[in-house]
Amino acid sequence: MKKTVCLISVLLIIAFTALPVYAAKERVIDTADLLTAEEEQKLSALAGEVYEKYGVDIVILLEDTYVSSPQRHAEDYYDNGGYADDGIIFYLSVYDRDWYMATSGSCMDTLSDSRLDDIFEEIKSDLAKNEFYDALSSFIPLCEGYIEAGPSFSATPVGGYILNMCILLPVAFVVALVVVSLEKKKMNTAVLQKNANDYIINGSVDIKEQKDVFVTSTVTRVPISQGSGSGGGGRSHGGRGGKF
């Protein structure tokens, strides 16, 4: 009996100990040792709160290694990390002072390119001074603010269409105006003649009776085929990057 109780106790301890390992996601990965353990914990807690509220993952990856493509590296890390479909990863390498923010899912709209530019403008001074915790502790709330606000009007299909029309219509109008003006100038070379005969070139008019007789007719019909395209590959991403 005692052995059974001990065995059950051991199994329960193992089960409860293993639960956090499988349930918790590592959202702050600092292999470059740019943060203290306490700072990592605080940033992880902030990112976890965003996930609990909106189901969006905010991931921070800090390294001190060379990569040929920060964009591809950040996107692959997010895709292979088991994170949510909606999210953003902020990759930073102190080796070449590269940074890249890759967005996924709904964050491609809520964290559009222009908003990512604004976020970087807010934190770039801290990054330039190597004050990484200050920069990242601002980065997460800035992302959360845009996520809570939702996509900007220009990022929606209707807003994007209206924005494009506002740009294209004036351009088309100006182009049409220029073309019409040029054609009008070409037409002003004609001189009004007083006599109608002046408009006829001698020997140019030769009217004869003529008939067209159609013996047979052939109509060829070509069927119209509609093709369909399909997308493949991995998850789609948006993003911005550069040097700090």
Order of alpha helices (4+ residues) and beta strands (2+ residues): alpha-beta-alpha-beta-alpha-beta-beta-alpha-alpha-alpha-alpha-beta
